[in-house]
């Protein structure tokens, strides 16, 4: 199993009104054996699709004709991981996989 490490930035919610948006940086990794496709995006960024199909359940309210919630239904949906790489990480990814 070969891992590729990349940087992910997540916005931090402002604590006061008018405060400038800040980002927290994380170091993540993905298994290169699970990559099924990469798509080049604007500004040199890249979208990576992984072969890790998984199911998630979410609760969906069931409403009657008057619009009142009468029950909650569990709905199953399938998802696939999508990883967005920065331009710098995209260059490293291409070099590591070619």
HUFEN-V75404 format. One record per helix or strand. SS is the DSSP state (H for helix, E for strand). FROM is the first residue (numbers start at 1). TO is the last residue. Records with the same first field share a line. If there is no record, write none. Layout:
# HUFEN-V75404
SS->FROM-TO ; FROM-TO
This chain:
# HUFEN-V75404
E->3-12 ; 22-31 ; 35-40 ; 46-50 ; 54-63 ; 69-79 ; 82-85
H->32-34 ; 42-44 ; 87-97
